[in-house]
């Protein structure tokens, strides 16, 4: 970077002169577009090799070729790494690369803030429950869980989805009903938002208005969204597989980021033709807060689908990830469906025969009025979001935990690679015995305390403490969420 560009790096966005802020934003948008095109269009490298400058000109990208090659080319990876790790990296890298890396880092930092802070319910019970589910998901889904925000409230505006993508990671059914924004439905929706806000706090405002639905299926999506923004002050994120269905509508929706706070939107790109159309219709600046997810195998950055439910039979084996997390569910809490007036509790888990969509859904109830919905929310919270170890049922470990030797010695290791619990590192002499009793799965918490107490002369409160730690860690099976488990069975 030049001396001037280096000086600018010391200023926050608010301190930057407006013309510089505008220039840098455009630079990031153009860089992002270049990287996305490179990772989505299978023929782009060939075109670049033929005429790099011509390609940039054709697509109106005002970026430096050296920076773009450094950022995107696989054969420049070692060089990129060397520069990024150099103590004087700011001097070595082009401004485009520096600003783009900064943009990505800020996006990830905000996501992490959502996980740790913004999506944390104010309700203590719900917050503790969510923490335990996040821990359990790390072992039960794998490392990808670190990118799931575990949002506590999601609202579906329709029943089912019209698109039927073969890559659907939520097992969406066919579109059956759309909840139009009538006077009555609008009032119901606003009251539900207000009640959820009161119970969950601002964290309720970081959810979405879709789950196993396509947000753009609802012609009144924007009216619901306006109410949501009024209640929470934040634009709910959309992931749409049909941004090309009505380009001007999509343009208006993503354009809202210019005037109101929001995080990102996502477009799923169903085919190469669709990707080309999106690049043609939307300028780089328009898509600066939109992530593009190529869902077709010709794209160089295509990541095979996470396969759930009936989709498993429709997808070719080579389209499936090696270490498939078995779920894409980022929501962890209440899902309210406006079309059928239902409320359910959900939590992500690895797809199995028992949980074919990679989601456990222990309860679903129906309501007519907002008051009934609010009452159900509180009842579900009390009954299903338990925080303490169950008293009177045998305790056992989740089946995805395997006892084996690791580099840390005797351990519990997650089958999906998310976590290793080093039993050998525990200071308590009875730890192995306690784990063995949990593996047997025949003993209640009181039985375990009694057995350990008689064999090791251990204080009951110490044994309870260790059991509680394992519970909070999400290692002990929660029958409220996954059903009573018959010993030795169950596939979660
Ligand atoms: S991915 Fe989205 S749009 Fe596609 S079928 Fe599933 S819910 Fe519908």
Boltz pocket constraint, residues with backbone or C-beta under 6 A from the ligand:
constraints:
  - pocket:
      binder: B
      contacts: [[A, 161], [A, 162], [A, 163], [A, 164], [A, 165], [A, 167], [A, 168], [A, 169], [A, 170], [A, 171], [A, 172], [A, 211], [A, 212], [A, 213], [A, 214], [A, 239], [A, 240], [A, 241]]
      max_distance: 6.0
